[in-house]
Structure formats: C-alpha cells, structure tokens
Amino acid sequence: MSVLSFIVVYTRECKCKQKMEHVIIYHLEYDKCESSVPHIFLVLQYIKAFYNKTWLDRYGEPVGTETVTLLWSITVSIFAIGGLLGALSVSLIVKILGRKGTLLLNNIFALIASLLLTLGEKAKSFEMLIIGRLIIGVDSGIALSALPMYLGEISPKHIRGSIGQFNSILICLGVFTGQVLGLPELLGQVSRWNYLFSFLAFPAILQLCVLPFLPESPRYLLMERRDEAGAERAFQKFLGKKDVSQELEEVHAEARAQENLRTASVLQLLKNPAVRWQLITIVVTMACYQLCGLNAIWYYTNGILQEAGFATNIIPYITLSTGFIETLAAIISGLMIERIGRKPLLIFGFSAMAVFFSLLTVFLNFQNSMSWMPYLSYVCILAVIASFCSGPGGIPFILTGELFEQSYRPAAFMIAGIVNWLSNFAVGLLFPFLQETLQSFAFLVFVVICIMGTIYLYVVLPETKNKTFLDISQSFAKINKIPAPSPSHEIELALSINCDMNEKINSLDSIVIDFHFLFSQLLPFLFST
C-alpha cells in the first residue's frame, strides 16, 4: 500500500468527527435564529424538543427558561472543553502508545460517543448527549494534534504540504456528507435524527479493522522504540521499495541528534528565545484560523436564500453548494500547495476573506433595497468559504509541524491545540452577542482579524515549502535575534560523530519519491473507496 492511500484511511478520523460537529450540534449556540441549512435547523429543533420532553417526563413540569439556556450552553461548550482535554493529553498518549496506537485508541472514544449520542433519545437522557459531546470533543482534540504530527513524520519534504492537506480535504468531505445525510428524505426527520450520530461509528470501525495491519511511523519506531527492523519494514511499505537504506540513515542521524537534545517541555518552549517567533506565529495563525469568521457565516445563509425568493423546500439542496465549495477549494489547495507555497496561500486566504466579508456587509445592508442583492450576498458567502479552504483551513496544522525541530514539536502541538480550542470556545460564546449588538456589521470584526493576520504573516512568516528544518530555523534566526547557525556547525552539534562530508550531506537529504507516481496510486484507491 502506498503512503498516500494509507493517509486516506487515517484521515477519515477527522472526517467523521467534523461531520458530527457540523451537522448536529455546532449551530446550537445560534438556536434563536434560523440555521444556515433548514433541514439542520429542523434537526436542532428536534433535539431541543427532546430536551423539553425529557425534562417534563422526568420532573412533571416544563423546563424553565434559565434551565434550558444552561443545558444548551453546556451542550455547546462541552465540545470545546473536550477538544482542549484531548489536545492537552495527546503528547503523553503518543509518547506511550505511538502514533498508530494513539489513533487506535481514539477510535474507542468515537465509538463510545456514537453510542451515547445515538441512544440518548431512546434512553430519555439528555445527559448522555452532553457526555457524548464531551467524549467526541476529546476525540477531535486528539485527532487534530496526533494526525498532523504523524503526517509530518512520514512525509518527504517536497510533498509534505500536499499530504498534510488531506486532513483538510476529508474534513470538508465529511461536512458535505453530513449535509447530505441530514436531508429530510434521509435522516433529517423527527423519528430519525438520533441515527445521524451512528455514522460516527462507521469510520472508527473501519480503522479498527484496518490499522492493526498497517505500519507505525518509522521515525517513532527507530528513534523511540529502537526497532530498526520494524522501521525498515514500515519504510518499505510506505514507499513501495525494498532499498530504504537512505531513509534509515536519515532517521539514524535524527536519532543520534536526539540523544544530545532533551525533549522540551511547554515551559522550556515558552522560555527559549531561539523559537520565540515560531511560537508567536503558530499562536497567531491558530487564533486567526478560528476567529476569522467562517463559523459565523452560517448564521445568515438561510435568510439570504429566502430573501432571494427561493422556495423553502428547495433551500436544503441549494445549501449543499457550501459543502461542495469547501471540498473543491480544499482539493485545489492540496494540489497547488507545493507549487505556490504555504505563505502565499495563507495570505491569499485571509485577505480574500477580508474582502468578501466587507462586500457581504454592504450587500446585507442593502438586501431589502434591490431584488438581486441577496444573490450577491450568497455569492460572497461561497467566496468566503472557498477563501478559507484555499489555505487557512488546513495550513496552520502543517506549519505547526514544520516550524519546530523534533525536540520542541510535541510542546508546540500542545500549545497550538490549546489556542485552537480556546478560540473555538470564544467564537461560540461571543458571536451571538456580537450579532445582537452589531447585526450585519458584526462581520467587520472578522475583517479586522483577517487583515491583521494577513499583515503579520506577510511580515514574519518565511516560506517553508521544500525546506529542511535547519533552513526554516535559519529563516527565523534574524527576527529571533540569535546568530544564524552555519550548516556545518549544526550537523556537527547534532550528530556528534566522526563522518566525512558526503555522509553529512546524505543524512540531510530528503526522501526522494516521484510525486506523480504517488498520485497515480492514490486516484484508484480513492475511486475504489
């Protein structure tokens, strides 16, 4: 099996959890308005009715306004809390169980959450939904840290970005799948809404059947388990060739370097001036990823389509275009990232979002003046979604693995996860108040955030495309105000061995895999699945 087909199986972990978040629960914080997708809005109303009925059956009186508000708030916020717990624990889990073992364990969380969420209505227990929401949050927090870490370890530098984007592509595909399953003809009905949650179990079951037969990360096997034979077999299976001596030598060099470097803690990472601006860059990028306003865009979609004169019964099918645009933009980004680079795609994505948010604000304020204005508003919504998925939707996770050396990477992923989930919580908590206060002008807040993120990335972020970790460290040396290490000094310090110049160069060479050959293997696999 090729490396890319292996990645497709793994990234379904993110697909299943993101689908659940989008289809069932995420819009609960906007329950006072109509949802972006009418059939999803109906599902949410079914869940709300279930809460009210359960309370009435249990206590013999209707649930009070304050109580139901508290239950909704807990249901919404518990996902981000679970994600934060998952991000905090992932470093310890991957150290003990490895990358493959962590993903296997994560499937157990998905299965438990699926059972709780699916059976909560039958058991007349809204507590089961809340606990299931917490557990699927933990699953998401682990997956969004462990999976990018895994992809970064197995990816050759010249296709590292393209492989990393599979995570974003399949998340978008999961959102689109969830939209389809939520149609009234399928599971978007009062008697079927709870079965939507059961689809969380399908990718988890698939992984539990497949992953035991697939290899662990060869770098983990060699550097942490000291299993050279296992690492060799893993490389052979990943790369589809028998002679992997060059790849093994590269990992041996990394292992020798790690014997002279201690794995840094979060506190050590925060104190080290040599990685200060790398850390600031990850914090800014992750914060912009959540605070750029994409989640808020769903608030207006349904109303805009109604203003355009579309019949209510066809709006669910029109809004499928949002999921399609997400997936298409993510695929194009994955194909172009190694040609254009990370920095241009990020800058384009955030700046384009600022432009279209500005236009959307204008169109929303004139929506009742001209009959054709709602059409322009909906085009702006699609453009915002496409802009996000073209770069900001996936690249921040790739950068977290690229900007830090091996000893700092686990701590960096932990900090990135904390920022990601705290920002996610902040959006869910604050946007309803922003919308109530500013109405359609609330998007101007996201315009400011996108512009500030664009300026920062333009000034600070170096391009990491096709660069080694040493090259990236040297790119930050000036802004960190530390002397730029020479390549020869870095090699001698890291390896601490006597070897000639040719051996040093070979230890820094990237794994050479033909890009077109990998994709020729990937396409048949995708169509077969």
C-alpha positions in Angstrom: 0.0 0.0 0.0 1.4 3.4 -0.9 1.9 6.1 1.7 -0.9 8.3 0.4 -3.5 5.5 0.4 -2.5 4.8 4.0 -3.1 8.5 4.8 -6.5 8.5 3.3 -7.6 5.7 5.8 -6.1 7.6 8.7 -7.6 11.0 7.9 -11.2 9.6 8.0 -10.8 10.0 11.7 -11.1 13.8 11.3 -13.8 13.4 8.7 -16.2 11.5 11.0 -15.9 13.8 14.0 -16.1 17.0 12.0 -19.2 15.7 10.2 -20.9 15.2 13.6 -19.9 18.7 14.8 -21.3 20.4 11.7 -24.5 18.5 11.3 -25.9 18.0 14.7 -24.5 20.3 17.4 -22.4 23.2 16.2 -25.2 25.6 15.5 -26.9 25.1 18.8 -25.5 28.4 20.0 -27.5 30.1 17.3 -30.8 28.5 18.3 -32.5 31.9 18.4 -32.1 32.3 14.6 -32.7 30.1 11.6 -29.8 27.9 10.8 -27.8 28.1 7.6 -29.3 24.8 6.5 -33.0 24.5 7.0 -33.0 20.7 7.4 -30.2 21.1 10.0 -32.3 23.7 11.8 -35.2 21.1 12.0 -32.8 18.6 13.5 -31.8 21.1 16.1 -35.4 21.8 16.9 -36.0 18.0 17.3 -33.1 17.9 19.8 -34.4 20.9 21.7 -37.9 19.3 21.8 -36.3 16.2 23.2 -34.7 18.2 26.0 -38.0 19.8 26.9 -40.0 16.5 26.7 -37.4 14.6 28.8 -37.5 17.3 31.5 -41.3 17.2 31.5 -41.5 13.4 31.8 -38.9 13.3 34.5 -40.0 16.1 36.7 -43.6 16.6 35.8 -43.3 20.3 34.9 -41.9 22.2 31.9 -38.3 23.2 31.9 -37.6 26.8 32.9 -36.1 29.3 30.6 -32.9 29.6 32.6 -32.5 25.9 32.9 -32.9 25.2 29.2 -30.5 28.0 28.5 -28.0 26.4 30.8 -28.5 23.0 29.2 -27.9 24.4 25.7 -24.8 26.3 26.9 -23.3 23.2 28.4 -24.1 21.2 25.3 -22.4 23.7 23.1 -19.4 24.5 25.2 -18.6 20.9 26.3 -17.3 20.1 22.8 -14.6 22.7 23.0 -13.7 21.6 26.6 -13.4 18.0 25.4 -11.2 19.2 22.5 -9.0 21.1 24.9 -8.6 18.0 27.1 -7.7 15.9 24.1 -5.1 18.4 23.0 -3.6 18.5 26.4 -3.3 14.8 26.7 -2.1 13.9 23.2 1.6 14.4 23.9 1.6 11.9 26.7 -0.5 9.4 24.7 1.7 9.4 21.6 4.8 9.0 23.7 3.3 5.9 25.4 1.3 4.3 22.5 2.9 5.8 19.4 1.1 7.4 16.5 -0.7 4.3 15.4 -1.6 3.3 18.9 -3.0 6.8 19.6 -5.2 6.7 16.6 -6.5 3.2 17.5 -7.3 4.4 21.0 -9.1 7.4 19.5 -11.4 5.1 17.7 -12.6 3.8 21.0 -13.6 7.4 22.0 -15.5 7.8 18.8 -17.4 4.5 19.3 -18.4 5.4 22.9 -19.5 8.9 21.8 -21.5 7.4 18.9 -23.3 5.0 21.3 -24.1 7.7 23.8 -25.4 10.2 21.3 -27.4 7.7 19.3 -29.0 6.0 22.3 -29.6 9.2 24.4 -33.0 9.8 22.9 -34.1 6.2 23.4 -32.9 6.3 27.0 -34.6 9.6 27.6 -31.4 11.1 28.8 -30.1 14.4 27.6 -27.1 13.8 29.9 -26.0 11.1 27.5 -25.9 13.6 24.7 -23.9 16.0 26.8 -21.4 13.3 27.9 -21.2 12.0 24.3 -20.5 15.6 23.1 -17.6 15.8 25.6 -16.1 12.5 24.5 -16.3 13.3 20.8 -14.6 16.6 21.7 -11.7 14.6 23.3 -11.6 12.5 20.1 -11.4 15.7 18.0 -8.7 17.2 20.2 -6.5 14.1 19.9 -7.0 13.7 16.2 -6.2 17.3 15.3 -2.9 17.0 17.1 -1.8 13.4 16.5 -2.7 13.2 12.9 -0.7 16.3 11.7 2.2 15.1 13.8 2.0 11.7 12.1 1.8 13.2 8.6 4.7 15.4 9.2 6.9 12.5 10.4 6.3 10.3 7.3 6.1 13.0 4.6 9.0 13.7 2.2 9.7 17.5 2.3 8.8 18.1 -1.3 5.2 16.7 -0.8 4.8 17.4 2.9 2.2 20.2 2.3 0.1 18.2 -0.2 0.0 15.2 2.2 -0.9 17.4 5.1 -3.8 18.9 3.2 -5.5 15.5 3.0 -6.6 16.2 6.6 -8.5 19.4 5.5 -9.9 17.8 2.3 -11.5 14.9 4.1 -12.9 17.2 6.9 -14.6 19.2 4.2 -15.8 16.0 2.6 -17.2 14.9 6.0 -19.1 18.2 6.3 -20.6 17.7 2.9 -21.5 14.1 3.7 -23.3 15.3 6.9 -25.3 17.8 4.9 -26.5 15.1 2.6 -27.4 12.7 5.4 -29.3 15.5 7.1 -31.7 16.0 4.2 -35.4 15.4 5.1 -35.6 12.4 2.7 -32.8 10.7 4.7 -32.3 11.3 8.4 -33.5 14.9 8.8 -36.8 13.8 10.4 -38.1 13.8 13.9 -38.1 10.0 14.0 -34.6 9.6 12.6 -32.4 12.5 13.8 -30.6 10.4 16.5 -29.4 7.9 13.9 -27.2 10.7 12.4 -24.9 10.1 15.3 -24.5 6.5 14.5 -22.5 7.4 11.4 -19.6 8.4 13.7 -19.0 4.7 14.3 -18.5 3.7 10.7 -15.1 5.3 10.1 -14.0 4.2 13.6 -14.9 0.5 12.9 -13.1 0.7 9.6 -10.0 2.0 11.2 -10.1 -0.7 13.9 -10.3 -3.3 11.2 -7.5 -1.8 9.0 -5.0 -0.1 11.3 -3.6 -3.2 13.0 -2.3 -4.4 9.6 -0.7 -1.0 8.8 2.8 0.2 9.9 3.7 2.5 12.7 5.6 5.7 11.9 9.2 4.5 11.1 10.7 7.5 12.8 8.9 6.6 16.0 9.9 3.0 15.8 13.6 3.8 15.2 14.0 6.9 17.4 11.8 6.0 20.4 11.4 2.2 20.3 14.9 1.4 18.8 13.2 -1.0 16.4 15.3 -0.8 13.3 13.8 -3.9 11.7 10.3 -2.5 12.2 11.3 0.9 10.9 12.8 -0.7 7.8 9.6 -2.7 7.1 7.5 0.4 7.6 9.6 2.4 5.2 9.3 -0.4 2.6 5.6 -0.5 2.9 5.2 3.3 2.8 7.5 3.8 -0.1 6.8 0.6 -2.1 10.5 -0.3 -2.5 13.0 -2.6 -0.9 16.1 -0.4 -0.6 15.4 2.1 2.1 18.9 2.4 3.4 19.0 6.2 2.7 15.8 6.8 4.6 17.0 4.7 7.5 20.3 6.6 7.6 18.4 9.9 7.7 16.4 8.7 10.7 19.6 7.3 12.4 21.1 10.8 12.1 18.0 12.3 13.7 18.1 9.7 16.4 21.8 10.5 17.2 20.9 14.2 17.3 18.0 13.5 19.8 20.4 11.7 22.1 22.1 15.0 22.6 18.8 17.0 22.9 16.2 16.7 25.6 12.6 16.8 24.6 11.4 20.3 25.7 8.5 21.0 28.0 5.9 23.7 27.3 7.7 25.9 29.8 11.1 25.4 28.1 9.5 26.2 24.8 8.0 29.4 26.1 11.3 30.5 27.6 13.6 29.7 24.6 14.3 32.8 22.6 15.5 30.7 19.6 11.9 29.6 18.9 10.1 32.7 20.2 8.8 33.9 16.8 8.0 30.4 15.6 5.7 30.1 18.7 4.1 33.5 18.2 3.5 32.7 14.5 1.7 29.4 15.5 -0.4 31.2 18.1 -1.4 34.0 15.7 -2.1 31.5 12.8 -4.2 29.2 15.0 -6.1 32.1 16.5 -6.9 33.5 13.1 -8.0 30.0 12.0 -10.8 30.0 14.5 -11.5 33.8 14.8 -11.6 34.6 11.1 -15.4 34.3 11.0 -16.1 31.2 8.9 -18.2 29.6 11.6 -20.3 32.8 11.9 -21.0 32.8 8.2 -23.6 30.1 8.6 -25.8 32.4 10.6 -27.0 34.3 7.5 -27.2 31.8 4.7 -30.7 30.6 5.2 -32.2 34.1 5.5 -30.3 35.3 2.4 -31.7 32.5 0.3 -35.2 33.2 1.5 -34.8 36.9 0.6 -33.7 35.8 -2.9 -37.1 34.2 -3.4 -36.1 30.5 -3.3 -38.8 28.1 -2.1 -38.3 26.8 1.4 -38.4 23.2 0.2 -35.5 23.6 -2.2 -33.2 25.6 0.0 -31.7 22.5 1.7 -30.4 21.4 -1.8 -29.1 24.8 -2.7 -27.1 25.0 0.6 -25.4 21.7 -0.4 -23.3 24.0 -2.6 -21.5 25.3 0.6 -20.2 21.8 1.3 -19.3 21.2 -2.3 -17.3 24.5 -2.5 -15.5 23.6 0.7 -14.4 20.3 -0.6 -13.4 21.6 -4.1 -11.3 24.5 -2.7 -9.5 22.2 -0.3 -8.7 19.8 -3.1 -7.3 22.6 -5.3 -5.3 23.9 -2.4 -3.8 20.4 -1.8 -2.8 20.2 -5.5 -1.2 23.7 -5.6 0.4 24.0 -2.2 3.8 22.6 -3.3 3.8 24.9 -6.3 2.6 28.1 -4.7 3.7 27.6 -1.2 2.2 27.9 2.3 2.7 31.7 2.8 1.0 32.9 -0.4 -2.0 30.6 0.2 -2.4 31.8 3.8 -2.1 35.4 2.8 -4.5 35.0 -0.1 -7.0 33.1 2.0 -7.2 35.7 4.8 -7.0 38.7 2.6 -9.7 37.3 0.3 -11.9 36.6 3.3 -11.5 40.3 4.4 -12.6 41.5 1.0 -15.6 39.3 0.8 -16.7 39.9 4.4 -16.6 43.6 3.6 -18.7 43.2 0.5 -21.1 40.9 2.4 -21.6 43.6 5.0 -22.5 46.1 2.2 -24.8 43.7 0.5 -26.6 42.7 3.7 -27.4 46.3 4.5 -28.9 46.9 1.0 -30.6 43.5 0.8 -34.1 44.8 1.1 -33.5 47.6 -1.4 -32.8 45.6 -4.6 -34.3 42.2 -5.5 -31.0 40.9 -6.9 -28.9 41.8 -3.9 -29.4 38.5 -2.0 -27.8 36.7 -4.9 -24.7 38.7 -4.4 -24.7 38.1 -0.7 -24.9 34.3 -1.3 -22.0 34.5 -3.8 -20.0 36.3 -1.1 -20.7 33.5 1.4 -19.5 30.9 -1.1 -16.4 33.1 -1.8 -15.6 33.4 1.9 -15.9 29.6 2.3 -13.7 29.0 -0.7 -11.1 31.5 0.5 -10.9 29.8 3.9 -10.4 26.3 2.5 -7.8 27.5 0.0 -5.3 28.0 2.8 -6.3 28.9 6.3 -8.4 25.8 6.6 -5.5 23.3 6.7 -2.1 25.0 6.5 -1.9 26.1 10.2 -1.7 22.4 11.2 1.0 21.8 8.6 3.0 24.8 9.9 2.9 23.6 13.5 5.0 20.5 12.5 7.3 22.4 10.1 8.3 25.4 12.3 9.7 23.4 15.2 12.5 20.9 15.5 11.8 17.4 16.9 12.5 18.2 20.5 10.1 21.1 20.5 7.3 19.6 18.3 5.2 17.9 21.0 5.1 21.0 23.2 4.3 23.1 20.1 1.4 21.0 19.2 0.0 21.2 22.7 0.1 25.0 22.7 -1.4 25.1 19.2 -4.2 22.8 20.4 -4.9 25.0 23.4 -5.1 28.1 21.3 -7.3 26.4 18.7 -9.9 25.1 21.2 -10.0 28.2 23.4 -10.6 30.3 20.2 -13.3 27.9 19.1 -14.9 28.3 22.5 -14.6 32.1 22.3 -16.4 32.2 18.9 -19.3 30.1 20.1 -19.6 32.2 23.3 -19.2 35.7 21.9 -20.6 35.8 18.4 -24.3 35.7 19.4 -23.7 38.8 21.5 -21.7 40.5 18.6 -24.6 39.7 16.2 -27.2 41.0 18.6 -25.3 44.3 19.1 -23.8 44.9 15.6 -26.3 43.0 13.4 -24.7 42.6 9.9 -21.8 44.9 10.9 -20.5 42.0 13.1 -18.6 40.8 10.0 -16.4 43.9 10.2 -14.8 42.4 13.4 -13.7 39.5 11.3 -12.4 41.8 8.6 -10.1 43.4 11.1 -8.9 40.0 12.3 -8.2 38.7 8.8 -6.3 41.9 7.9 -4.2 41.8 11.0 -3.4 38.1 10.3 -2.5 38.9 6.7 -0.1 41.6 7.7 1.6 39.5 10.4 2.1 36.6 8.0 3.4 38.8 5.3 6.0 40.4 7.6 7.0 37.5 9.8 6.3 34.1 8.2 9.1 32.7 5.9 8.2 30.2 3.1 8.6 26.6 4.3 8.0 24.9 1.0 10.6 22.2 0.2 12.8 23.4 3.1 14.6 21.3 5.7 14.1 22.1 9.4 17.5 23.7 9.5 16.6 26.0 6.7 13.4 27.1 8.5 15.3 27.7 11.7 17.8 29.9 9.9 14.9 31.8 8.4 13.8 32.8 11.9 17.3 33.4 13.3 17.4 37.1 12.4 14.0 38.0 13.9 14.8 36.0 17.0 18.0 38.0 17.3 20.2 35.0 17.6 23.2 34.1 15.4 22.3 32.1 12.4 24.0 28.7 12.8 26.1 27.5 9.9 25.1 24.2 8.3 28.4 22.6 9.2 28.1 23.6 12.8 24.5 22.4 13.1 25.5 19.0 11.7 28.5 18.5 13.9 26.5 19.6 17.0 23.5 17.4 16.2 25.3 14.2 15.1 28.4 14.3 17.4 30.1 11.7 15.3 33.0 11.5 13.0 31.9 11.2 9.5 33.0 12.6 6.2 31.2 15.4 4.3 29.4 13.1 2.0 27.8 11.2 4.9 26.7 14.5 6.4 25.1 15.6 3.2 23.4 12.2 2.8 22.0 12.5 6.3 20.2 15.7 5.4 18.9 14.6 2.0 15.1 14.2 1.8 13.3 11.0 0.8 13.0 11.0 -3.0 9.6 9.9 -4.1 8.1 10.6 -7.5 5.0 12.9 -6.9 3.1 11.8 -10.0 3.7 8.1 -9.1 2.1 8.7 -5.7 -0.9 10.3 -7.1 -1.3 7.6 -9.7 -1.5 5.2 -6.8 -3.9 7.5 -4.9 -6.5 8.0 -7.5 -7.5 4.4 -8.0 -7.7 4.0 -4.2 -10.0 6.9 -3.8 -12.4 5.8 -6.5 -12.4 2.3 -5.1 -13.4 3.6 -1.6 
